Amino acid sequence: ISADEDIKKPRKRNATICGYPLSIFFIIVNEFCERFSYYGMRTVLVLYFKYFLLWDEDFATTIYHTFVALCYLTPILGAIVADSWLGKFKTIVYLSIVYAIGQVVMAVSAISDITDTDKNGTPDNMTFHIALSMLGLILIALGTGGIKPCVSAFGGDQFQDHQEKQRSTFFSIFYLSINAGSLISTLTTPMLRAHKCGQTQQDCYPLAFGVPAALMVVALIVFIIGSPMYTKNPPEGNIMVKFGKCVGFAVKNRFRHRSSQYPKREHWMDWAEEKYDKLLIAQVKMVLKVLFLYIPLPMFWALFDQQVCVYTAPQQMGALTIQPDQMQTVNPILILILVPVMDSVVYPLISKCFNFTPLKRMTVGMFFAALAFVAAALVQIQIDKTLPDFPSSTQGQVKFINMVNSKLEIQADNHKINLGAFEASEDYLTFNNKFFLFLGPKQNHSVTLDNGKNIRLTAIFNDITSKPEKGANAIRFLNGFGSFLNITVRDEVFNFTSNMSQYLNISQGNAKFIIKDNNGNVCDYTQELGFGSSYTLIIPPTFRFGDACSENITSVMDMEPNSFHMAWQIPQYFLMTSGEVVFSVTGLEFSYSQAPSNMKAVLQAGWLLTVAVGNIIVLIVAEAAKLPDQWAEYILFASLLVLVCIIFAIMGYFYTYIDPAKIEAQFAEMDPEKKEKMKNLEMPRKGSVEGHKEERRSSDSSCDDEETRQTKI
């Protein structure tokens, strides 16, 4: 054997079952558990920020998108480490340990009892919990991002060259495990969160984070158990590093020869010819051509990744029989339905009418995402119509209640109200600062505005400035009975300041209020509560204990319950998921059909980078716009995506499809020493546009292609 010939080591023959390497079953179980862990944690993350760490919605959204961006920046680091130093197996193991530690830290950070010494349900040292949460999220981002480009490629390494069919089936099962983990976790984790735990029996975020942490530990153990069966290829150098060095040298060399005395070259990458061979330069040119098309793509992800935290807040809508955060299960369910429908029905039908090229599909996908945000804006407008007018910081809202057994006429500034016996004004009246009050026609009625003991007319002030959280109902009591009353509901006790109690948030359903006096008399009052309402329950001076005691209690509605059903979110999810299927899957297949087979990792890194940039765009646009209405922000993002969609369509119109395999083959013919090497780089093609379908059948180099084509980004 001459020194110039390649010496290939024989591949290790793994144990097989039904023609498949036994090792892949450990990898598939690992992927299912890891995706369960990631999506389960992410499903409740925004609610954890808002209701446990007590952050406002804007700051919670900012931290969420920062975390997602970091998750899609770290895959570049993971790929470089795996291919240059540690290899895929060690990289997955080491970063999975980091990943599992991060999940455990998140679960510990959610235990309020650690610092809740006064047992009031709120941690006394919130800084401790925030610090643990941020540490956990950083570790999770490093772990999930670092192993993302390694697991699927490592699975592909387990197959022999003659097992192309089995490898293709493996990636289909791999994709199924991803969506199964996502679907099950987004369905079950909100149920775990809804459980009550701890000393104060609040939402159980430790359980919601703890189960995903346990699944990540299981994923790590299962992966390590399969170690003796794996084919572990040594690191062969990272193509992304070579790509970066080649581009960097071309830029520097062009800058050195910027003088007009040097002849121009056909392409600026040709300035790398002094150091790199023409084959590598040609491959880099093909990749740069595709990366140029990636420039508008982050705007799609800017809209897509807002589904978790920007779509209609659950406290503004009537609820389903599921937890509000379980609505996210609509996305993976629709993916499992739409992917085969698009491939088997929609695309073939459209192709009979006109040439539905990949770039046209991606443009349609972006348009679907814009429509999803238009639908969200329409839903938000309808919701806003059902919301009351909350007072500003310089205003006050007052509702008058007649506490005497006769009619009463009230004039407050320009407002004139007639009230019957024990009747309340229908709506709150808004005043700036002080207001003047006159009574008629009988002027001898006493007026008490401070809820004093001898109440004849009471002015109750609106203390609510927003809808109750989580669809709860804000309930308070006005005690006009003239003596102490103890009132409880579902083990909650109403605390009174003078004769008016503080608000208690009571969940939806039939609420039974138990009223007791100091003599042991008891009265049961029952009221059916919806979602997001507010009531003031009035106990009049004429109240008496007995069988008909509840008939004497008057319920005054301060805020109507939510009337817009949460199911109206489904069209938004359908449009967005349709956009994801048409845009994401098609985009990856097209990109890889237009790129050299040995540089798919570069394109995968570039694709994931567009997701990270999209989340950064959300932070920039939301911070810069500062729009007062939520629906206006939806329209802004939809408009920006439509603009980007037009730009992308123009770029696609002028794009010329290529066949990388033919181009690479030409260089191999020019350089006989590389002809044998090029055989390993060639991939079958049917045509310049349709080649992206055949590319999925390529051997080892198709691993990253199948992963990114099938994996939900």
C-alpha positions as CSV (number, residue, x, y, z in Angstrom):
1,I,0.0,0.0,0.0
2,S,1.5,3.3,-1.0
3,A,1.9,6.2,1.4
4,D,-0.6,8.3,-0.6
5,E,-3.5,5.8,-0.3
6,D,-6.0,6.0,2.5
7,I,-5.9,3.3,5.1
8,K,-9.3,2.7,6.5
9,K,-9.8,0.8,9.7
10,P,-12.5,-1.8,9.6
11,R,-15.7,-0.7,11.5
12,K,-16.7,-2.5,14.6
13,R,-19.7,-4.8,14.1
14,N,-22.2,-4.1,16.8
15,A,-24.8,-6.4,18.1
16,T,-28.0,-6.1,16.1
17,I,-31.7,-6.8,16.5
18,C,-34.0,-7.0,13.5
19,G,-31.2,-5.6,11.4
20,Y,-30.6,-2.5,13.7
21,P,-27.7,-1.9,15.9
22,L,-28.7,-2.6,19.5
23,S,-27.0,0.6,20.6
24,I,-29.5,2.9,18.9
25,F,-32.2,1.9,21.3
26,F,-30.3,3.5,24.1
27,I,-29.8,6.6,22.1
28,I,-33.5,6.9,21.3
29,V,-34.5,6.4,24.9
30,N,-31.9,9.0,25.9
31,E,-33.4,11.5,23.4
32,F,-37.0,10.9,24.6
33,C,-36.0,11.6,28.2
34,E,-33.9,14.6,27.3
35,R,-36.6,16.2,25.3
36,F,-39.1,15.5,28.0
37,S,-36.8,17.2,30.5
38,Y,-36.2,20.3,28.3
39,Y,-39.8,21.0,27.1
40,G,-41.3,20.1,30.5
41,M,-39.1,22.6,32.2
42,R,-39.7,25.3,29.5
43,T,-43.4,24.8,29.6
44,V,-43.8,26.2,33.1
45,L,-40.8,28.6,33.0
46,V,-42.6,31.8,32.3
47,L,-45.3,31.1,35.0
48,Y,-42.5,30.3,37.4
49,F,-40.9,33.7,36.7
50,K,-44.2,35.5,37.2
51,Y,-45.8,33.8,40.1
52,F,-42.9,32.4,42.1
53,L,-40.1,34.9,41.5
54,L,-42.8,37.6,41.2
55,W,-41.3,39.2,38.1
56,D,-43.5,41.4,35.9
57,E,-44.5,40.0,32.5
58,D,-42.1,42.1,30.5
59,F,-39.0,41.1,32.6
60,A,-40.1,37.4,32.6
61,T,-40.4,37.6,28.8
62,T,-36.9,39.1,28.5
63,I,-35.3,36.4,30.6
64,Y,-37.1,33.7,28.8
65,H,-36.0,34.8,25.3
66,T,-32.5,35.3,26.6
67,F,-32.5,31.7,27.9
68,V,-33.8,30.4,24.5
69,A,-31.2,32.4,22.6
70,L,-28.4,30.9,24.7
71,C,-29.8,27.4,24.1
72,Y,-29.3,28.0,20.4
73,L,-25.9,29.6,20.6
74,T,-24.2,26.8,22.5
75,P,-24.6,24.1,19.8
76,I,-21.7,25.7,18.0
77,L,-19.5,25.2,21.1
78,G,-20.7,21.6,21.5
79,A,-19.9,20.7,17.9
80,I,-16.4,22.2,18.0
81,V,-15.6,20.4,21.3
82,A,-16.9,17.1,20.0
83,D,-15.2,17.2,16.6
84,S,-11.9,18.7,17.7
85,W,-11.2,17.3,21.2
86,L,-13.5,15.0,23.1
87,G,-15.4,13.1,20.4
88,K,-19.2,12.8,20.4
89,F,-19.6,10.2,23.2
90,K,-17.6,12.1,25.8
91,T,-19.1,15.4,24.9
92,I,-22.6,14.0,25.3
93,V,-21.8,12.4,28.7
94,Y,-19.9,15.4,30.2
95,L,-22.5,18.0,29.0
96,S,-25.4,15.8,30.1
97,I,-23.9,15.8,33.6
98,V,-23.9,19.6,33.4
99,Y,-27.5,19.5,32.0
100,A,-28.7,17.3,34.9
101,I,-27.1,19.4,37.5
102,G,-28.8,22.5,36.0
103,Q,-32.2,20.8,36.2
104,V,-31.7,19.8,39.8
105,V,-30.6,23.3,40.7
106,M,-33.8,24.6,39.1
107,A,-35.9,22.2,41.1
108,V,-34.2,23.3,44.4
109,S,-34.6,27.0,43.5
110,A,-38.4,26.5,43.4
111,I,-38.7,25.2,47.0
112,S,-40.0,28.3,48.8
113,D,-39.9,26.6,52.2
114,I,-36.0,26.9,52.2
115,T,-36.2,30.6,53.0
116,D,-39.9,31.0,53.9
117,T,-39.4,31.2,57.7
118,D,-42.7,33.1,58.4
119,K,-44.7,30.6,56.3
120,N,-46.6,33.2,54.4
121,G,-46.0,31.5,51.0
122,T,-43.4,34.0,49.8
123,P,-39.7,33.3,50.2
124,D,-38.0,35.7,52.6
125,N,-34.7,35.7,50.6
126,M,-35.8,36.0,47.0
127,T,-32.2,36.8,45.9
128,F,-31.2,33.3,46.9
129,H,-33.9,31.7,44.7
130,I,-33.2,34.1,41.7
131,A,-29.5,33.3,41.9
132,L,-30.1,29.5,41.9
133,S,-32.6,29.9,39.0
134,M,-30.2,31.8,36.9
135,L,-27.4,29.3,37.6
136,G,-29.7,26.4,36.7
137,L,-30.8,28.0,33.4
138,I,-27.2,28.7,32.4
139,L,-26.2,25.1,33.1
140,I,-29.3,23.8,31.2
141,A,-28.5,26.1,28.2
142,L,-24.9,24.8,28.1
143,G,-26.1,21.2,28.4
144,T,-29.0,21.1,25.9
145,G,-27.3,23.3,23.4
146,G,-24.0,21.4,23.6
147,I,-25.4,18.0,23.0
148,K,-27.9,19.1,20.4
149,P,-25.5,18.6,17.4
150,C,-24.0,15.5,18.8
151,V,-26.7,13.0,19.7
152,S,-28.3,12.5,16.2
153,A,-24.9,12.4,14.5
154,F,-23.7,9.9,17.1
155,G,-26.7,7.7,16.3
156,G,-25.9,7.8,12.6
157,D,-22.4,6.6,13.4
158,Q,-23.8,3.3,14.7
159,F,-24.8,2.1,11.2
160,Q,-22.6,0.4,8.6
161,D,-22.4,1.8,5.1
162,H,-24.8,-0.9,3.8
163,Q,-27.5,0.1,6.3
164,E,-28.9,3.2,4.6
165,K,-32.5,2.0,4.9
166,Q,-32.1,1.2,8.6
167,R,-30.4,4.6,9.2
168,S,-33.3,6.4,7.5
169,T,-35.8,4.6,9.7
170,F,-33.7,5.4,12.8
171,F,-34.0,9.1,12.1
172,S,-37.8,8.8,11.7
173,I,-38.0,7.0,15.1
174,F,-35.6,9.6,16.5
175,Y,-37.9,12.4,15.3
176,L,-40.9,10.5,16.8
177,S,-39.1,10.3,20.2
178,I,-38.4,14.0,20.2
179,N,-42.1,14.9,19.6
180,A,-43.3,12.2,21.9
181,G,-41.1,13.6,24.7
182,S,-42.3,17.2,23.9
183,L,-46.0,16.2,23.7
184,I,-46.1,14.2,26.9
185,S,-44.1,16.7,28.9
186,T,-46.1,19.7,27.9
187,L,-49.2,17.8,28.9
188,T,-48.1,16.4,32.2
189,T,-45.8,19.1,33.6
190,P,-48.6,21.7,34.0
191,M,-50.6,19.1,35.9
192,L,-47.6,18.6,38.2
193,R,-47.4,22.3,38.7
194,A,-51.1,22.5,39.5
195,H,-50.6,20.2,42.5
196,K,-50.4,22.0,45.8
197,C,-47.3,21.3,48.0
198,G,-45.2,22.9,50.7
199,Q,-46.2,24.4,54.0
200,T,-48.5,26.9,52.4
201,Q,-50.0,24.6,49.7
202,Q,-49.1,26.6,46.6
203,D,-48.4,25.6,43.0
204,C,-45.8,22.8,43.1
205,Y,-43.0,24.2,40.9
206,P,-40.5,21.9,42.7
207,L,-42.4,18.9,41.4
208,A,-42.8,20.5,37.9
209,F,-39.0,21.0,37.7
210,G,-38.1,17.9,39.7
211,V,-39.7,15.4,37.3
212,P,-37.8,16.8,34.3
213,A,-34.6,16.7,36.3
214,A,-35.2,13.0,37.2
215,L,-35.8,12.3,33.5
216,M,-32.5,14.0,32.6
217,V,-30.7,11.8,35.1
218,V,-32.4,8.7,33.6
219,A,-31.4,9.9,30.1
220,L,-27.7,10.1,31.3
221,I,-27.8,6.7,32.9
222,V,-29.4,5.0,29.9
223,F,-26.9,6.6,27.6
224,I,-23.9,5.4,29.7
225,I,-25.3,1.9,30.0
226,G,-25.1,1.5,26.3
227,S,-21.4,2.5,26.2
228,P,-19.9,-1.0,25.5
229,M,-22.1,-1.3,22.4
230,Y,-21.4,2.1,20.7
231,T,-19.2,2.8,17.7
232,K,-17.1,5.7,18.9
233,N,-15.3,7.5,16.1
234,P,-12.4,9.6,17.2
235,P,-12.5,13.4,16.6
236,E,-11.4,14.2,13.1
237,G,-11.2,18.0,13.3
238,N,-14.1,20.5,13.1
239,I,-15.2,21.6,9.6
240,M,-16.6,24.8,11.1
241,V,-13.1,25.8,12.3
242,K,-11.7,25.1,8.8
243,F,-14.6,27.1,7.3
244,G,-13.9,30.0,9.6
245,K,-10.2,30.0,8.9
246,C,-10.7,29.9,5.2
247,V,-13.1,32.8,5.2
248,G,-10.9,34.8,7.6
249,F,-7.9,34.3,5.4
250,A,-9.8,35.4,2.3
251,V,-10.9,38.6,4.0
252,K,-7.5,39.5,5.4
253,N,-5.8,38.7,2.1
254,R,-8.3,40.8,0.2
255,F,-7.7,43.7,2.6
256,R,-3.9,43.4,2.1
257,H,-4.4,43.6,-1.7
258,R,-7.0,46.3,-1.7
259,S,-4.9,48.6,-3.9
260,S,-6.0,49.0,-7.5
261,Q,-2.7,47.8,-8.7
262,Y,-3.8,44.2,-7.9
263,P,-6.1,42.5,-10.5
264,K,-9.6,41.8,-9.4
265,R,-10.7,38.2,-8.9
266,E,-14.1,36.7,-9.8
267,H,-15.2,36.1,-6.2
268,W,-13.8,37.6,-3.0
269,M,-13.3,34.0,-1.6
270,D,-10.8,33.5,-4.5
271,W,-8.3,35.5,-2.4
272,A,-7.9,32.4,-0.2
273,E,-6.2,30.5,-3.1
274,E,-2.8,31.3,-1.8
275,K,-3.3,29.1,1.2
276,Y,-6.3,26.8,0.6
277,D,-7.1,24.4,-2.3
278,K,-9.8,25.2,-4.8
279,L,-12.1,22.4,-3.7
280,L,-12.4,23.8,-0.2
281,I,-12.9,27.4,-1.6
282,A,-15.6,26.1,-3.9
283,Q,-17.4,24.4,-1.0
284,V,-17.1,27.5,1.1
285,K,-18.7,29.6,-1.7
286,M,-21.7,27.2,-1.8
287,V,-22.2,27.5,1.9
288,L,-21.9,31.3,1.9
289,K,-24.6,31.4,-0.9
290,V,-27.0,29.5,1.4
291,L,-26.0,31.5,4.5
292,F,-26.8,34.7,2.6
293,L,-30.4,33.4,2.3
294,Y,-30.4,32.9,6.1
295,I,-30.2,36.7,6.8
296,P,-34.0,37.3,6.8
297,L,-34.9,34.1,8.6
298,P,-34.5,35.2,12.3
299,M,-37.7,37.2,12.0
300,F,-39.7,34.0,11.6
301,W,-38.2,32.6,14.9
302,A,-38.8,36.0,16.5
303,L,-42.6,35.3,16.1
304,F,-42.4,31.5,16.6
305,D,-40.7,31.5,20.0
306,Q,-43.2,34.0,21.4
307,Q,-45.9,31.3,21.6
308,V,-44.9,30.4,25.2
309,C,-45.0,33.9,26.8
310,V,-46.7,36.4,24.5
311,Y,-49.8,34.6,23.3
312,T,-52.9,35.6,25.1
313,A,-52.5,35.6,28.9
314,P,-54.6,32.9,30.5
315,Q,-56.0,35.2,33.2
316,Q,-57.8,37.2,30.4
317,M,-59.7,34.2,28.9
318,G,-62.3,31.7,29.9
319,A,-60.6,28.4,30.6
320,L,-60.8,25.0,29.2
321,T,-60.8,21.8,31.3
322,I,-57.0,21.9,31.1
323,Q,-54.3,24.0,32.6
324,P,-53.5,27.2,30.6
325,D,-49.9,26.2,30.0
326,Q,-51.1,22.8,28.6
327,M,-52.3,24.7,25.5
328,Q,-48.8,24.3,24.3
329,T,-49.5,20.7,23.6
330,V,-51.4,21.9,20.5
331,N,-48.1,22.5,18.7
332,P,-46.6,19.0,18.9
333,I,-49.9,17.4,18.2
334,L,-50.4,19.5,15.1
335,I,-46.8,18.7,14.0
336,L,-47.4,15.0,14.1
337,I,-50.6,15.5,12.0
338,L,-49.4,18.1,9.5
339,V,-45.9,16.7,8.6
340,P,-47.4,13.6,6.8
341,V,-50.3,15.5,5.5
342,M,-48.0,18.1,3.9
343,D,-45.7,15.5,2.4
344,S,-48.3,13.1,1.2
345,V,-51.3,15.3,0.2
346,V,-50.6,19.1,0.1
347,Y,-47.3,19.3,-1.7
348,P,-48.2,16.7,-4.4
349,L,-51.5,18.5,-5.2
350,I,-49.8,21.9,-5.4
351,S,-47.0,20.6,-7.6
352,K,-49.6,19.5,-10.2
353,C,-50.6,23.2,-10.6
354,F,-47.2,24.9,-10.5
355,N,-43.6,24.4,-9.5
356,F,-43.7,24.8,-5.7
357,T,-40.0,25.2,-5.1
358,P,-38.5,25.0,-1.6
359,L,-37.9,28.8,-1.4
360,K,-41.6,29.4,-2.3
361,R,-42.6,27.0,0.5
362,M,-40.4,28.8,3.0
363,T,-42.0,32.1,1.9
364,V,-45.5,30.7,2.5
365,G,-44.4,29.4,5.9
366,M,-43.3,32.9,6.9
367,F,-46.6,34.3,5.7
368,F,-48.5,31.7,7.8
369,A,-46.5,32.9,10.9
370,A,-47.5,36.5,10.2
371,L,-51.2,35.4,9.9
372,A,-50.9,33.7,13.2
373,F,-49.9,37.0,14.9
374,V,-52.7,38.8,13.1
375,A,-55.1,36.2,14.5
376,A,-53.6,36.7,18.0
377,A,-54.2,40.5,17.6
378,L,-57.8,39.9,16.7
379,V,-58.3,37.7,19.7
380,Q,-56.6,40.3,21.9
381,I,-58.9,43.1,20.6
382,Q,-61.9,41.0,21.5
383,I,-60.5,40.3,25.0
384,D,-59.8,44.0,25.6
385,K,-63.5,44.7,24.9
386,T,-64.4,42.5,27.9
387,L,-61.9,44.1,30.3
388,P,-63.1,46.9,32.6
389,D,-61.5,50.4,32.6
390,F,-59.0,50.2,35.4
391,P,-58.1,53.5,37.1
392,S,-54.8,55.2,36.6
393,S,-52.4,56.2,39.4
394,T,-54.1,59.7,39.6
395,Q,-57.6,58.4,39.6
396,G,-60.0,56.7,41.9
397,Q,-63.0,54.5,41.2
398,V,-66.0,54.5,43.6
399,K,-69.2,52.4,43.8
400,F,-72.0,53.5,46.2
401,I,-74.1,51.1,48.2
402,N,-77.3,52.1,49.9
403,M,-77.3,50.5,53.4
404,V,-80.8,51.7,54.4
405,N,-84.2,50.1,53.7
406,S,-85.4,52.9,51.5
407,K,-84.7,54.5,48.2
408,L,-81.8,57.0,47.9
409,E,-80.8,59.6,45.3
410,I,-77.1,60.4,45.0
411,Q,-75.3,63.1,43.1
412,A,-71.5,62.9,43.0
413,D,-70.0,65.7,40.9
414,N,-71.7,65.2,37.5
415,H,-73.0,61.7,38.3
416,K,-76.6,61.2,39.4
417,I,-77.6,57.8,40.8
418,N,-80.9,56.4,42.2
419,L,-80.5,53.4,44.5
420,G,-83.1,51.1,46.0
421,A,-82.9,49.6,49.4
422,F,-79.6,47.7,50.0
423,E,-78.7,48.3,46.3
424,A,-75.3,49.1,44.8
425,S,-74.6,51.3,41.8
426,E,-74.1,49.2,38.7
427,D,-70.7,50.5,37.6
428,Y,-67.7,52.1,39.3
429,L,-67.5,55.9,38.8
430,T,-64.1,57.3,38.1
431,F,-63.0,60.5,39.8
432,N,-59.8,62.6,39.7
433,N,-58.7,63.2,43.3
434,K,-61.6,64.4,45.5
435,F,-65.3,64.4,44.7
436,F,-68.3,66.2,46.3
437,L,-71.4,64.2,47.3
438,F,-75.0,65.3,47.8
439,L,-78.0,63.3,48.8
440,G,-81.7,63.8,48.0
441,P,-84.6,64.1,48.2
442,K,-84.3,63.4,51.9
443,Q,-81.3,65.3,53.3
444,N,-81.4,63.7,56.7
445,H,-79.7,60.5,55.7
446,S,-76.3,60.1,57.4
447,V,-73.3,59.6,55.0
448,T,-70.2,57.6,56.0
449,L,-67.4,57.2,53.5
450,D,-64.9,55.5,55.9
451,N,-66.9,52.4,56.6
452,G,-67.8,53.5,60.1
453,K,-70.1,51.6,62.4
454,N,-73.3,53.4,61.7
455,I,-73.3,52.9,57.9
456,R,-76.2,54.4,55.9
457,L,-74.4,55.0,52.6
458,T,-71.1,53.4,51.8
459,A,-68.6,54.3,49.2
460,I,-66.5,51.4,48.3
461,F,-63.3,52.0,46.3
462,N,-61.9,49.8,43.6
463,D,-58.6,48.3,44.7
464,I,-58.1,46.1,41.6
465,T,-55.9,47.4,38.8
466,S,-55.8,44.2,36.7
467,K,-57.6,40.9,36.2
468,P,-57.0,38.4,38.9
469,E,-54.1,36.0,38.1
470,K,-54.6,32.5,36.8
471,G,-58.3,33.0,36.2
472,A,-59.1,33.3,39.9
473,N,-61.9,35.4,41.3
474,A,-61.3,38.4,43.7
475,I,-63.9,38.2,46.5
476,R,-64.4,40.6,49.5
477,F,-67.1,41.1,52.1
478,L,-68.7,44.3,53.4
479,N,-69.9,43.7,57.0
480,G,-72.9,45.9,57.8
481,F,-74.1,43.6,60.5
482,G,-72.7,45.7,63.3
483,S,-70.7,43.0,65.1
484,F,-67.7,40.7,64.5
485,L,-68.1,38.0,61.9
486,N,-65.7,35.2,61.0
487,I,-65.9,34.3,57.3
488,T,-64.0,31.4,55.6
489,V,-64.0,29.7,52.2
490,R,-62.0,26.6,51.3
491,D,-59.9,27.0,54.5
492,E,-59.1,30.6,53.6
493,V,-60.0,33.3,56.1
494,F,-61.2,36.8,55.2
495,N,-59.2,39.5,57.1
496,F,-61.2,42.7,57.8
497,T,-60.0,46.3,58.0
498,S,-62.9,48.0,59.7
499,N,-66.0,46.7,58.0
500,M,-64.4,45.9,54.6
501,S,-62.4,42.7,54.2
502,Q,-59.4,42.3,52.0
503,Y,-59.7,40.6,48.6
504,L,-59.2,36.8,48.5
505,N,-58.5,35.1,45.2
506,I,-60.9,32.1,44.9
507,S,-60.6,29.6,42.1
508,Q,-63.4,28.7,39.7
509,G,-66.3,26.6,40.8
510,N,-68.9,26.4,43.5
511,A,-67.6,28.4,46.5
512,K,-69.2,27.8,49.9
513,F,-68.7,30.7,52.4
514,I,-69.1,29.9,56.1
515,I,-70.1,32.9,58.2
516,K,-69.9,32.6,62.0
517,D,-70.4,35.1,64.9
518,N,-69.1,35.1,68.4
519,N,-72.1,33.1,69.7
520,G,-71.4,30.1,67.4
521,N,-74.2,30.9,64.9
522,V,-73.4,29.7,61.4
523,C,-74.6,30.7,58.0
524,D,-73.6,29.0,54.7
525,Y,-73.6,31.1,51.6
526,T,-72.9,29.5,48.2
527,Q,-72.0,31.2,44.9
528,E,-70.9,29.8,41.6
529,L,-67.7,31.5,40.4
530,G,-66.4,31.7,36.8
531,F,-63.0,32.8,35.7
532,G,-61.4,36.2,36.4
533,S,-64.4,37.9,38.1
534,S,-64.6,40.1,41.2
535,Y,-67.4,40.5,43.7
536,T,-68.2,42.4,46.8
537,L,-70.6,40.4,49.0
538,I,-72.7,42.7,51.3
539,I,-74.0,41.6,54.7
540,P,-76.7,44.2,55.4
541,P,-77.7,45.5,58.9
542,T,-80.9,43.4,58.5
543,F,-78.9,40.2,58.3
544,R,-80.1,37.4,60.6
545,F,-78.8,33.9,61.2
546,G,-81.2,31.1,60.3
547,D,-82.3,28.9,57.5
548,A,-82.9,31.8,55.1
549,C,-79.8,33.7,56.1
550,S,-78.1,33.5,52.7
551,E,-81.1,35.2,51.1
552,N,-80.1,38.4,53.0
553,I,-76.6,38.6,51.4
554,T,-76.3,40.7,48.3
555,S,-73.6,39.9,45.7
556,V,-72.4,43.0,43.8
557,M,-70.3,42.3,40.7
558,D,-67.2,44.5,40.6
559,M,-65.8,42.8,37.5
560,E,-67.4,40.5,35.0
561,P,-66.0,37.0,34.6
562,N,-63.9,36.1,31.5
563,S,-66.2,35.4,28.6
564,F,-63.7,34.9,25.7
565,H,-62.9,31.2,25.6
566,M,-59.3,29.9,25.6
567,A,-60.1,27.7,22.6
568,W,-59.9,30.8,20.4
569,Q,-56.1,30.3,20.7
570,I,-56.2,27.2,18.6
571,P,-56.4,29.0,15.2
572,Q,-53.2,30.9,16.2
573,Y,-51.4,27.6,17.0
574,F,-52.7,26.0,13.8
575,L,-51.4,28.9,11.6
576,M,-48.0,29.0,13.5
577,T,-47.5,25.3,13.4
578,S,-48.4,25.2,9.7
579,G,-45.8,27.9,9.2
580,E,-43.2,25.9,11.2
581,V,-43.8,22.7,9.2
582,V,-43.6,24.5,5.8
583,F,-40.8,26.8,6.7
584,S,-38.5,24.8,9.0
585,V,-38.5,21.3,7.5
586,T,-38.4,22.6,3.9
587,G,-35.8,25.2,4.8
588,L,-33.4,22.6,6.2
589,E,-33.9,20.2,3.3
590,F,-33.3,22.9,0.8
591,S,-30.3,24.3,2.5
592,Y,-28.5,21.0,2.7
593,S,-29.4,20.1,-0.9
594,Q,-27.5,23.2,-1.9
595,A,-24.5,22.7,0.3
596,P,-21.5,20.3,0.1
597,S,-21.9,17.1,2.0
598,N,-18.9,17.7,4.3
599,M,-20.2,21.1,5.5
600,K,-23.6,20.3,6.7
601,A,-22.4,21.0,10.3
602,V,-21.7,24.6,9.2
603,L,-25.2,25.0,7.9
604,Q,-26.7,23.4,11.0
605,A,-24.8,25.9,13.2
606,G,-26.0,28.7,10.9
607,W,-29.6,27.6,11.1
608,L,-29.5,27.3,14.9
609,L,-27.9,30.7,15.0
610,T,-31.0,32.2,13.2
611,V,-33.1,30.9,16.1
612,A,-30.9,32.6,18.7
613,V,-30.9,35.9,16.7
614,G,-34.7,35.7,16.4
615,N,-35.0,35.6,20.2
616,I,-32.7,38.6,20.5
617,I,-34.8,40.5,18.0
618,V,-37.8,40.0,20.2
619,L,-36.0,41.7,23.1
620,I,-34.9,44.6,20.9
621,V,-38.2,45.3,19.2
622,A,-40.3,44.9,22.3
623,E,-38.0,47.2,24.3
624,A,-37.8,49.8,21.5
625,A,-41.5,49.8,20.6
626,K,-43.1,50.2,24.1
627,L,-46.6,50.0,22.6
628,P,-49.4,50.5,25.1
629,D,-51.7,47.8,23.7
630,Q,-50.8,44.2,23.3
631,W,-52.6,43.8,20.0
632,A,-50.6,46.6,18.5
633,E,-47.4,44.7,19.4
634,Y,-48.7,41.6,17.6
635,I,-49.5,43.7,14.5
636,L,-46.0,45.2,14.7
637,F,-44.3,41.8,14.6
638,A,-46.6,40.5,11.9
639,S,-45.9,43.6,9.8
640,L,-42.1,43.2,10.2
641,L,-42.4,39.5,9.2
642,V,-44.4,40.4,6.1
643,L,-41.8,42.9,5.1
644,V,-39.0,40.3,5.6
645,C,-41.2,37.8,3.7
646,I,-41.2,40.1,0.7
647,I,-37.5,40.6,0.9
648,F,-36.9,36.8,1.1
649,A,-39.2,36.2,-1.9
650,I,-37.1,38.7,-4.0
651,M,-33.9,37.0,-2.8
652,G,-35.4,33.6,-3.8
653,Y,-36.5,34.8,-7.2
654,F,-32.9,35.7,-8.1
655,Y,-31.4,32.5,-6.5
656,T,-29.9,29.9,-8.9
657,Y,-30.2,26.3,-7.8
658,I,-27.0,24.3,-8.0
659,D,-25.9,20.7,-7.6
660,P,-23.0,20.6,-5.2
661,A,-22.1,17.0,-6.0
662,K,-21.5,17.8,-9.7
663,I,-19.4,20.8,-8.8
664,E,-17.3,18.8,-6.4
665,A,-16.9,16.0,-9.0
666,Q,-15.5,18.6,-11.4
667,F,-12.8,19.5,-9.0
668,A,-12.0,15.8,-8.4
669,E,-11.5,15.2,-12.1
670,M,-9.1,18.2,-12.2
671,D,-7.2,16.7,-9.3
672,P,-6.8,12.9,-9.7
673,E,-5.3,12.6,-6.2
674,K,-8.7,13.6,-4.8
675,K,-10.9,11.6,-7.1
676,E,-11.1,8.7,-4.6
677,K,-11.9,11.1,-1.8
678,M,-14.7,12.8,-3.7
679,K,-16.5,9.4,-4.0
680,N,-17.2,9.7,-0.3
681,L,-18.6,13.2,-0.8
682,E,-20.9,12.6,-3.7
683,M,-24.6,12.2,-3.1
684,P,-27.3,11.1,-5.5
685,R,-29.4,13.8,-7.1
686,K,-32.5,13.7,-9.2
687,G,-32.3,17.4,-10.2
688,S,-31.2,20.8,-9.1
689,V,-34.4,21.5,-7.1
690,E,-35.7,18.1,-6.3
691,G,-32.3,16.9,-5.0
692,H,-33.2,17.7,-1.5
693,K,-35.4,14.7,-1.3
694,E,-32.7,12.3,-2.5
695,E,-30.2,13.8,-0.1
696,R,-31.9,12.2,2.8
697,R,-30.8,8.8,1.6
698,S,-27.1,9.6,1.8
699,S,-24.9,7.7,4.2
700,D,-22.8,9.0,7.1
701,S,-22.9,12.6,5.9
702,S,-26.7,12.6,6.0
703,C,-26.8,12.3,9.8
704,D,-26.9,16.0,10.6
705,D,-29.3,16.5,7.6
706,E,-31.9,14.1,8.9
707,E,-31.5,15.4,12.5
708,T,-32.1,19.0,11.6
709,R,-34.7,18.1,8.9
710,Q,-36.8,16.2,11.4
711,T,-36.0,17.7,14.8
712,K,-38.4,20.3,16.0
713,I,-36.2,23.5,16.1
